[in-house]
Amino acid sequence: MDNIMASGDTGTGFNIWGEDHAVYGPMELPLLVDWVKEQRVTADTWIFP
C-alpha cells in the first residue's frame, strides 16, 4: 500500500491502519470503497476518523 498522506491536508475522511502497521489517509469514502473492492481493506482492517 502506498502512503497517501499529504502535507497540508485538512484531515477529513478516514484513516486506515495497514497490515504493515502504517497509517494511510486521510481518504475520502470513494477511495476507501475502491480499496475494499481491491481487497486492500478487509473485515480485519482498522478504519477510523
Summary of the structure (lengths in Angstrom):
residues: 49
radius of gyration: 10.1
end to end distance: 18.9
largest distance: 30.1
contacts: 101
relative contact order: 0.29
helix: 18%
strand: 24%
